[in-house]
Amino acid sequence: MENVVRELMNLVEKGRLARVGYRRPGEAAATEFVVEPRRLHRTAAGLALQARQVSPAPETGGDGLRDFRVDRIASVAEAGQTFAADRGGASTIAAEQLAAAPAAEGKLDVFHDWAERPIESMGPAEDYFRQLESAMLDGKVTPEEFALAESLRDRVESHERKAAHARVFANVLHEVLQDSRISHREELYLQNVRAFLDRLGWAP
């Protein structure tokens, strides 16, 4: 993922279109987008690329500006065209994170931070939250994924579980609303997320 961040920073600075393979919630495989990458910034869900969607064209019209979570980007490549980018502070945040990130087995982990702390220092509540997000990404929770979620759930307090569930659902809502519409597929996905969280004891 370090290479993804560096390539995105490079394309932002050059004002070049990017071809991004992106895993949307509820999809097993990445969907390809051509975007104008604007800047890398922090969101409640972690590091994200703010970009203007060029292809496929946004179904609801508008300017097409949206966020792509960096930890969901499977691939990135130059799409071969330039655009007039507003580069004010475009990659400052990402550059700072890359410079400050700890090295682990020769790789930088800049994606799973919360309030500027590496994920490994966050403890059981953060482990639980990340497992929930990972298990629900493709919309199909395997028995093994559910068993691991239950195991991690039992290590955290009730109020921490509810906070983790609320964060998961808030992140999913934010992502499906990026194009200002909820498709039937996304509606079913939201229902599945709530059912999964409910099975674990509480759903927003």
Helices and strands as residue ranges (DSSP letters): H 2-14, E 16-22, E 31-43, E 46-55, E 65-69, G 70-72, E 73-82, H 92-100, E 103-104, E 107-108, G 119-121, H 124-136, H 143-153, H 158-176, H 184-199
